Amino acid sequence: VNGIEIYSMKIDSKVTSRFAHNVITSRAVNRGNVSKEVFFDVELPKTAFITNFSMTIDGVTYPGTIKEKEAAKKQYEKAVSRGQTAGLVKASGRKTEKFTVSVNIKAASKVTFELTYEELLKRQFGKYEMFIKVKPKQLVKDFEIEVDIFEPQGIAELEAEGTFITNELQNTIKKTFSGKKGHISFKPTLDQQRTCANCSQSVLDGDFTVRYDVKRTTPDNLQIVNGYFVHFFAPTNLPKLSKNIIFVLDTSGSMYGREIEQTKEAMLKILDDIKEDDFFNLILFDSEISIWKETLIKATPENLDEARKFVRHISAQGMTNLHGGLMRGIDILNAAHEENLVPKRSASIIIMLTDGQPNVGVSNTHEIEKAVKKAIDGRYTLYNLGFGSGVDYGFLERMALENKGLARRIYPDSDAALQLQGFYDEVSNPMLIDVELNYPENEISDLTTNSFKHFYDGSEIVVAGRFIDSNQNHLSVDVRGEGANDALLYTTQQGAEQTAQAFQEQQYIFGEYIERLWAYLTIEQLLEKRITATGEEKENLTAQALALSLMYKFVTPLTSMVVTKPEEDDNEEGIADKPTEGIDIFTIKLNLMHFSITEILEINEVFFHCTSPLYHTYVSQPTWYTSVDGDPHFIISVPQKKDAICFNINENPGVILNLINDPVTGITVNGELIGDKRVNSDAKIQNSYFGKLGISNKHLDVKLTVTPETITIQNGDEKTGFTWLDSVTLQQAGLTLIINRKKNLVLSMGSGASFVVVLHQVWKKHPLHQDFLGLYTLKSDKLSKQTHGLLGQFFQPIDFTILEVHPGSDPKKPDATMIIKNNELMVTRGWQKDYGRDPKHGVDIPCWFVHDNGAGLIDGVHTDYIVSSLF
């Protein structure tokens, strides 16, 4: 492509006892007569850690070096200051993240890229799965995937498939397994790679998946090598436990449309799979809490039919009382156990689905976490499913981990219902509860997690550890758990000589694999514990995970790999960082004190380009804020219509308008109008803009005054002042303020409601105009239902109908009739500028324009909103 030929690409995977060591080698040559840029793109599993990367150019190797993030940061900043590439790893899909590096190579030169990553394969539905993304982007003369598997227990089954595999390509997948060894190879010829006989496009574009399972003559397998052990526990043929399951479903207005329909579709399929011995209930939460039944109900055919009718009638409206829904579900489970309505030996599970953030009832996420943890008290498992990008994933993950569960993203694609059903399938067959694997304390140090709330059919428990005496070659284990009929008590003993003998048979085992498996699992669990930890405990967990990441050369969220890229003039440094799942803008906004000013500016840049903080629209839709800006024009987002309504307020300079007033949270926002420098005596109403904003919270006793020159915070009797030339992050008295120099400020206060004030600067010598401000509301759903004001009244869902669209006075702007609030209004199709993402140029937002100061749309008339002072 463009003179660059990838003439060889090999993916070599070695799997030993579920631990995969993968090496991707790509060789390219510049066939042109001038220097060209060569790109190396690889998508690897999110659960994997990169361990090595190197480039070899004309026989000279340039390695990647793994360092602690702060140590690598100076090199990163140096590269950025020279305008060079940095940030080489980013999330790219549901299962993958992308590693990208590019380098200039001279004419007729060759380059070899080599990337190594490792991961522990998880067992689900009775099989281990290894996922390889295949996307060479061009025909490759020598393309090969080779997978060698060695399992001391023996391989019971082995399969490989690709989403891109045609009938012709099927024969190129070679598969053999016997005893402890398995081998898969995929080596298509150039002609077999073509999409058609003479095409230059490659058919190799998709997922290549290897699945296998091991033989199980005993419930477990214990392996010991050089002072480390790994213990795999996966009993078979156990009777299934009955389960008590509460579904807590978000039915707020933001779920309207495809999301609620997919949720209903998934729930109907899940109800088909619930077993007659199970007990269940359905809780719905929007502004209010709705329940199907007052207690847990047995899953008889009659009850399931009734539940299906209930599900079919679910609709979306209102706000998000997440706390109320969860607490009601926990109360029902508690009552069922206290009243012995459910079997003593049964698994109790809560599955909660939401697409937004709590904004009714208890909306503080930390208070919700504490209340839920106290109510569950270790008795049940909580699984949180976050639908779409509008969730605070960090909050969902912390709350799930604190209650022995996990969080999972549900992507708002056409298969969302299948994603929901697939998650339920993972947890639908509990076999054991309260499983503990106990090892002699005086023999073991640095043990990974060894107690588990549930063991599910088709999964596997893995525990690894290090011996105090590195020469120890035997170990005894007691396994305890509660099964359907009785308590399980299982004791096993195994010596190192059995493992060593097994490994003599195979030559391709890589390094000290059990030690690396232990390190991988330990780092993974330390990072997970770190999510819910605070203070000194979090610092200790971070230090331990960092030390292991550096020792074993893993690129984790705590380390970076510095890649030295050869250039003609100077060496260039790139950074490979591992993205962290769940750090979306909502989590970032709550944790801004952990970031530097530079990072905050970058975060805000991402924020204004990528997120829809008020409503969770599809990415392809425009990002709209309910806002007021310009002269002054109001933009009201109506998400269920994927549309907006606009209106202007025409008043004289000096008038102060009430924009937002919430008596519950105590938040008020008022704006004072200014005019142009010169007064046009012929005009009845002068052009006016907001020249001063007053934002206050009476509960916090905080007042913020913003003008185009200064920002002043008054907390009680104390005043703090800034100018727009400052770059500031301030957190005090429940308020977080970020000033992005000469651009905008972001304010979060009290309930979590947030605002952005955009600064509009004009040429200082402009004969007419002067600087002014715009207000954009973020997380307005954090405010109460009693919120009012010219802007605040539209924080509750509204609906409208458009009739009789016909040509207007401007051929580009048709007129129509709008039915809204039982009023019939004449409206005009047009657009208004939204400066929330681009303060300089703005973005045209299409909307229906309501004339005459919003008459018929706003409550009352616009003069009702004139107030006497800014506070």
N, C-alpha and C positions, 0 to 999 in steps of 0.2 A: 504494500500500500504506500503510494507516494515515494517509491524508490526504496522502501524498507521492506525486506523480506524476513519473516520469521520462518526459519528453515527447520527448527527443531523445538518441540515442546514436550516435556516429559513430566508426568505427575507420578511420583513414587511414594507409595504409602506402605508403612510397615506397622501392623497392629499386633501387639503382644499383650495378652491378658487385658483386652479392652482399651489399652492405651495406644493411641495412634500417633505416629511420627511421620509427618508428611513433608516431602521436599518437591517443590515445583521449580523446574529448570527450563528456562526459555532462552533460545539462542537466535540472534538476529544479525543481519548483515545489511549495510548500506550499499545498495547496488548503484546509487547515483554518483555523480561526479562532484557533488558539493556536500558539505556537512549537513546532516539532518537530525531532527529530534526523534528519539525512539522512546515509545511509552511501554511500560510494563504494568499492566492492570491485572490484579488478582482479587477475586472475591473469596473470602474464607469464612468458615462458620463463626458466629458470634461467640460461641463457647470456647473457641480456640485461643491460645496464646502464641504469638509470633516468638520464635526463639533465635532466629538468625536471618540475615539478609546480606547478600554481597553482589557486586557487579565486577565482572572481569572484562576489561577492554584492552584489546591487543596484548593479551598476556599479563596485564597488570590488574591485580585484584584490589577493589575498594570495598572494605567491609563496613557493615553497620555495627555500631557499638551501643549496647543497652545501658542507660544511665537513669539515675533518679531524676524525676521530672524537673525539679528546681535546678539541678546541675546542668541539665540539657537546655534550660530556658535561655541562658545567655547566648548560646550558639544560635538558638531559634530566633531571638530578637535581632542578632547580628545579621542573619540571613534575611529577615523581614526588612530591616533597615536598608538593605541593598536591593530590595525589590525582588528577592528570590523566593523560590517555592518553599512552602512549609506546610505541615499538617497533612501527612500522606495517607492516613487511615481515616475512613469515615464510614458511618452506617450506610448501607445501600439497599437493604431489603429486610424481609421478615426474619430470615435465618442468617443473613450474611453481613459482613462489613468489607469495605473495599480498601485494598492496599494499592497505591499508585505511586510510581516514580518515573521520571523521564530523564533522559541524558542526551546530550549532543554527541554524535559520533561522526568521525571524518569519513570522507568518501572511501569506499572499498574496505572499511573497517568492520570488525565484528564485535559484538557485545554478548556476554552471557549473564543473565540474571538468575539468582538462586535464592528462593525464599523457603524457610523452614518454619512450620508451626506444629503444635502438639495439642491434643485434647483427649479427655477421657470420654469414651463413648458411653452414652446412657442407654439403658434397656427400657423400651416401651412396647407394650402389646406383644411381649415375648421375643423381641428381637433387638439387637444392637444395630444402629444405623450410622453409616458414614456418608456424609454428603459432600460431593465435589462439584463445584460450579465450573462448567466448561464453556468458554467463550473466547476462542483465539482471535476472532474478528477477521481472519483471513485463512485461506488454505495453507496447511502446514505440511511440508514434505515428510517430516518424521514426527508424527504425533502419537503419543502412547500414554495410557494410564495403566499402571501396574500396582496391584495390591497384594501384599503377602500377609497372611493372618496366621498367628501361632497361638493356640489356646491349650494349656495343659490339660483341661478337662476333656478335650476333644471337641470337634466341630460337628454339630447335629444337622445344620442346614446352612446353605449359602446361596445368595441370589444377587444379581446386579441388573439394574435397569436404567434407562436414560429417557428423559422427556423428549429428546430429539431423535431417539433410535427409530429408524425406519426398518421395514422388513429386510432390506438388503444389509443394513448395518447390524441387525440382530446376530448374524452369523459371525461377526467380528469380535463379539464378546466371548472370550474363552474362560471357562470356569471349571476348576477342579478342586476337590477337597477329599481328604482321607485322613482319618485319625485326628491328629492334633494340628494338621497343616491345611491351609486353604490358599488358593491362588486365583486371581482374576486379572485378565489383561484385555485391553481394548486398544487395537492398533489399526485404525482405518487407513486405507491408501488415499492418495490424492483424489482419485476418481470417486471413491466412495464418500469422500467429504463434500463433493459438489452437490448443490441443490438441484442441478440438472446436468445433462451430458456435457455441455460446453460452458457451463456457468463458472464464474470465478468466485461466487458467493459460497460460504461454508454452511453446511447443515449443522455443524457442531455449535449449538447455541442452546444451553439449557442445563438441567441438573442430571448428574450421574450419581446414582445412589447404590451403595452396597449394604446389604442386610444379612445378618447371620445370627445364629444362636449356638450355645454350647450344650454338650451332653451333661445331664444332671443325674448322677447315680445317688448323690447325697444332697441335702438341702443347701450345702455351702461348699466353698473351696477356699483353702488357706494357702498362701504362697509366701515363702520366706527366702530372701536373698540379701546377703551382706549386711545384716543388721537392720533390715527393714522388712515389714510384712504388709500384705494386703489381704483382706478377708471379704469374699463375695458371698452374700446370703440371698438366696432366692428359692424358697421351698415351693414345691409344686403339689398338685392334687389335694390342696387343703379345701375344706368346705368354705364357701363364701359367707362372709358376715352380712347380716342385713344392715341397711343403713338408714339413718334418719337425716333427711336432707331438706334444707330451707333454701329456696331461691329468692333472693332479694333483688328486685329489678327496678331500674331507673325508668320512670315513665314521664319525666319532665318534658317541657316543650322542645328542648333541643334534640330529643329523640324522635321528633316528628318526621314522618316520611319513611325513607328506606330503612333507617336504623331500627325503628320499632317493628316494622314488618319482618325484618330479618330475625329479630329477637323472638317474635311470635312463631315464626317458622321453625327456629331451632328448638324452642320450648315444646312445640307439638311433637317433634321427632324424639326429644328427650323423654317426654311422657310415654311414648311407645316403648322405650327401653327400660323404664322403671319396673322393678320386679315386685311381685305381689307381696313379698315379705317386707318390703321397704315401707317407711313412713315418710311423708313429705308435706310441704305447704308452700304457698306462694305469697310473697309480700311485695306490694308495689309502692314506690315512693315518688311523689312529685312535691307539690306544696303540702299535700296531706299524705297520710299513710292509709293504704287500702290492703286488706288481707282477704285471702280466699276463705279460710276457715279460722276459727278461734284457737284450734289446737292442731297438733300433728295428726295427719289422717293416714290410715293404712291404704296402700296402693291397690285396692280392689278394682276390678274392671269398671264397676259402677262409679267409683270415686274418680278414676282416671278420665272417664267420659265427661263427668261434671267439670273436672279441671280443664279439659280441652275447650269446653264452652266458655269458661272463664277467660282462658288465654285468648281465644278468638275475639273477645270483646274489649281487649286492652287497647287503650288509646293514649296519646301523648299530649300533655298540657301542663302548665304551671311551672314551678321552680323545683329546687332539688333539696329535699330534706333527707339527705343520706344518713345522718345520725339517727333520725327517727326510724327509718326503715331497718337499719342494722339492729338497733336496740330491740325493736319489736320482734325480729327474728330470733335473737338470743333469748328473749323472755319466753317465747313459745317453746324453744328447745329446753330451757331450764325447767319449765312447768312439766313438760313431757317426762323428763327424767325423775323429777320429784314425785310425780303422781304415778310412776311406774307404767306409763302408757306405752313405752317402748321396751324391747328386750334389753336385759342387763348387758349382754354381750352384743353390742352393736356399735357401728361407727357413726358419729354425728358430724355433719359437714354443713357449712354455710357457703353458698356460692353467691357473690354479689357482683352485679353488672352495672356499670355507670358510664356515661359519656361526658360527664361534666364535673363540676366541683360543688361542694355543699354551700348553699346560700340561704337556707331557711332553717329555723331552729338553731341548733348548735352548728356554727359554720367554721369555727376555729379548728383546723385539722389536728393540732396537737391535743386539744381537749377531746376531740372524737377518738383519737388513738388511745388516750388514757382510759376513757369511759368504756370502750370496746374491750380492751385488754382486761380491765377489772371485771367486766360482766362475764366474759368467756372463762377467765381464770384457768386457762390451760386445759379445759375439758373438751373443746371442740376445735376443729380445723377450719380456718377462714381462707377462702380463695377469692381474690379480687380480680375481676376482669375489667380492663379499661378499654372502652370502645372509642376508637378514633384518637385524634391528637389533642383534644381539648381537656383531657384529664390531667390531674396532678399525679403523675405516675409514681413519683417518689413517695407521696403520701400513701397511695394504694399499696406499694411494695412494703413500706415500713409496717403498716397495719397488718398485712398478711403474714410477714415474717415473725412479728411479735406474737402471732396466734397460730404458729406451727404450719402455716400454709405458704402460698406463693402468689405473686401477681403475674398476670399475663396480658399482653396487648392483644386486642382484637382489631384487625385492620379493616377499615370500612370499604371493603371491596365487594365484588359480586358474590364471593364465597364466604361472607361473614357468618352466615347461618351454619355453614359446615365447620368453621373455626370454633364456634360456640359448642356445637355438638361434639367435635373432636376433643375439646377440653373435658367435657363431661365424661366421655368414654374413658379418658385416662384415670379418672377417680371414681368410676362407677362400680368397681369390683374390689372393695377392701377385703383382705384375707386375714389380717392381724391388726390389732391395735396395741399401742404402748409397747413397742418392741425395744428391747435393750440388749446390746451385745457387750458382755462384761469380760475384761481381760485382767490378768493378775497385775495389780497396781505397782507392785515392787519390781516388775520386769519391763514395764512399758513407759516411755515418755512420748510427749508430742502426739497424742492420739487425736485423730479427726473425730467428727461427730459420731457418737455411738448410741444415741437414743432417737427413736423415730415414732411419731404419733400413729402413723398408718403405714402398712405395707400393702400395696395394691397388686393384684394379679397381673403378671406379665412384666413387672418392674424388677429392680434389684437393689439391695442395700449394699453399699461399699464402705468399708472402714479400713483405714491404713494407719500405721504407726511406726515408731522407731524403738528399737530395744535399748535399754540402758546398757546392757552388755552386747556390744556389736558382734560377739562371737556366738551368741545364743542361736540355736538352730531348731528349737521346738516351742510350741505354744499351745495352751489349752484355752478354750473359749466357752462361756456359758451364754446361751441365747434364751431370752425370756420374752414372751408376748402372750396376748389374749386372743384366742381363736374363737370360732363360732360355737364349739362344743366345750372346750376346756382351755386351761392355760397351757401354753407351749413351753416346755423346758428341754433344751437341746444342748448337749455338750459335745465338743469336737476337739481332737488333738491332731497335730500334724508336725512333722519335722522338716527341716530344710533339705535334708538329703533327697526327699521325694521330688521337691521342686528342682533342685540342681540336676537330678537325673533326667527329668523331663526336658530341661533346657539344653542338655548336651546334644539333643537330636537336631537342633536348628541353628544354623550359622548366621542368619540375618537379623537376629535380635539386636536392638540398638541399645548400647550403653547400659547404665544401671536403671533399667526401666521402672522397677518397683520404687526406687528412691525418687525418681522423677514423678511417678504417679502420686506418691505421698505428698510431694511438694506442690503439685498442681492442685490436688484436692484440698490441701491445707490453705493455700492462697485463696482459692475460690470461696472457702467457708469463712476465712477471716474477712474477706471483702464483703461477704453477705452479712456477717455479724456487725460490721462497721456501719452498715446502713441504719441500724436501729440504736447504735451506741452514741453516747455523748461524753464530752469532757475528757477526763484522763483515760477512761476505758477506750474511747475512740482513738486517742493518740497512741495507746499501747497496741491496739489492733493494727493501726496504720503502720507503726514501726515494724511489727512482726511481718506483715504482708510485704512491706517494702524490702526488708532484709532478704526474705526468701526469693522475691522477684529478681533481685540483683544477683543473688548467689546462683540461681538456676537459669538466669538469663531469659526471663519471661517478660514480654511486653504486656503489662497489665495497666489498669487505670492509674497506677502509681509510678510507672516508669515510662520512659520514652526511648526510642531507638534513634540515635543520631546517624543520619546517612550522609556520608561525604560524597558529593557528586562532582566528578572532574569536569572543569570547564576550561576554555582556552585562556581566560584572563585570571580567574581566581577560583579557588575551591568553593563549592556551594554546599551549605548545610540544609538538610531537610529533617523533619521530625516525624517519626511514626508514633502516633498516640493511639491508645485503644479507647473508642467511644464508650461512654457509660450509658447503659439502658435507662431510660426514664428521666434523663436530665432534659426535660422539655422546658419551655419558657416559664411555665407556671412554677416549677420547682426552682428555677434560677431566680425568679423574682422574689422568692421567699428567702433566698440564701445569698443575697448579693454581697453581704459583708465578708464572704469567703473569697471574693474575687478582687483583683487589682482594678485600678481605674481603666487601664488599657483593655482588660478583659470585659469590663462592664460595657465599654463603648462597643466592643465587638458583639457582645450579647444583644445589646439594644439594636445594633444594625441587623442582626439575624431576626430579632423580634419584630421589627417594623416591616421586614420583607416576607416573613414566613408564617405568622400566626394570626388567627382570628380570635382574640381574647374573649369577645362577648358571646359569639355564637360559633358552633362547631360546623362550619360549612366545608364542602369538599374543596380540595386544594385547587381545583380548576376554577372555582368561583372567586370573584374579587374579595379581598379582605375589607370588610366594612366595619366602621365604628359608629356608634351613636355619638354624634359630635356636633360642635358648633364652631365655625371658623369664618373667615372672610368678612362679609359686610352686613351683619352677620348672617350666615346661612346655616340652617340646621339640617343634618342628615340623620334620618331615623331608619335603622336596619330592621327589616322584616324577614327573618330567615326562612320561615316556612314558605314564603313566596319567592325566596332567592331574589329579593328586590328591595327597594328603599323608597321612602317618602321624604321630600324636602320642602322646606318653607323658609322664608326670610322674615326677619323682624325689622321694621323700619321705624326707628326712633331717633330723637335728637341726641347729640353729644351731651354727656353729663348724666344721662339716665342710667340707673342701676337696675339690672334685671336679675330676678331669682331664677337660677338655672337648675339647681338640685337642692331639695330639702327633705331630709330623712329624719323624722322625729325619733325613730327607734335607735339608729346608730349614732345620732347626733351630728351627722355630717351635713354641711350646707355649703353650696357653691354659688356665689354671686359674681356678676360681671358688670363693670362700668364701661360705658361706651365713650369713645373719642371720635372726633371727626377729622376731616382733611385740614391741612394747614390753612388753606384759603376757604372762605365761606362764599358759596354761590348764593347771592341774594335773591335770585330768581327761583331757586328751588324751594319747594315747601318743606321737604325733608332732606337733610344733608346726608351724604355718605357717612356711615359710622361703622366702627370696628371696636372690638374689645381691647381697651388699653390698660385695663387693670382687672385682675381676678382676685377674689377673696375666698379661700378654702378653709373651712374651720370644722373642728370636731369638739363639741361642747363637753363630751364625756372625757376627752383627753386634755381639755383646756389648751388646745393648740390652734393657732391661727397662722395661715400662710398667705402673705400678700405678694402677688407677682405682677410686675410691670415689665415693659420691654427693656428696662435698664437694671432693675434690682429684684432680688428674691429675699423676703424677710420672713423669718419664723419667730413667732411669739409663743413661748411656752410659759403660761402664767405671767409673771412679771419679767421673765428673761427674754431678750431679743437677740437673734443671730442674723447677720446680714451677709448676702453674697451678691455677686454680679454675674452676668451671663458670660463673662470671660473666665469664670471658674470652672474647673472639673471637680465635682464633689460627690462623695457618697456619705450620707449622714443617717444615723439611726438613733433615735431618742424618743422616749415617751410614747412608744407604740407607733411611731412614724418612721418611714424609710423614704429618704429623698435622694435622688440621683440627678445631678445637673450635668448634662452633656454640653460642653462648651459651645455657645453661640448656636445651639440647635434646638434642644428640647429639655424638659425635665420630666422625670417619672416620680410620682408620689403615691405611696401606699400608706393607708392609715386605718387604725382601729380594726374594723371588721374584716379588712382585707380588700375593700374596695380600692381601686387604683385609678389614677388619672395621668394623662400625658398633657403637658402644656407645651405647645409648639411656638417657637419664636419666629416671627416674620420680620426680617430686616429689609428696609428699602434704602436706596442711595441717599446718603445724608443730605445731599444738596437738591433732592427731588423737590420741585416747586410745589407739589400738591400733597403727596402721600407721606405718612409717617409710620413708624414701626407699630406692630400690633400683635395680638396673641390669638391662638386657637386652643380649644379644649377638646380632648378625646377621652372617652370613658373606657377603662379596661375593668374587667371583673365587676361590671355594674350589677351583676346578679348577686353580689355580696350584700347589696343594700336591701332594705325591707320592702314589703308590699305597700307600705304607707308612703313610699318615696313620691314626691311630686316636684313641681317646677317645670319650666319650659322644656327642659331636657329630661328631667327625672321621671315625669309621668309616662315616658315611653320605654322605661326599663322593664315594664310588664309586657307580655306578648299582646300584639294587636293584630287584627285581620282586616282585610279590605277586599272589595270586588271591583274590577274595572269593566265598564260597559261602554258601548257606542264609541269606539275609537274612530276619530275622523280628522281630516286635515285641519290644521290651525293657521293662525296668521303667519307663522314661520313654517315653511314647507318641511324643514328638518325636525320640527317639534309638533307632533300631532296632539290634539286635545282629546279628552275622554271624560266620561262620568265615573266618579269614584263613589262607592257606597261604603261608608265607614262610620262607626258609632251611631248608626241609624240616620246619618246625614247623607245627603246627595250633593256632591261637590263637583265643580268643573275643575279639572286638573290638566296639566300640560306635561308631556313627556320631554324630559331634558336631562341635564347632568349638572353636578356640582363638583367642585374640587375638594378632594380628600387629601390633606397634607400629612396624615398620620404616618405614612411610610416614607414619603419623600417631601420633607419640609420646604425644599427649594422649588420644585416644579409641580408637585401635586399629581394626583391621579384623578381622571374623570370618572365619577361614579354615576351610572344611569339611575334616574329616579323619577317618580311622579311628583310634580311640583304643585303644591297647594298655595293658592294666591291669597291676597288680603291678610297678611300677617298670620297665616295658618288658621283662619276662621273656619270653624266646623271640624277642624282636626284637633286643635288644642282645647283643653277644658276652659270654658269661659272665653274671655277676650284677652289679647296680649297685654293690655294695660293692667290687668289683674296681677301681673307678675312684676310690676314696678315696685321696688322697695326703697327705703329712705337712706340706707347706708350699706357699706360693703359687708359689715358683719352684723 
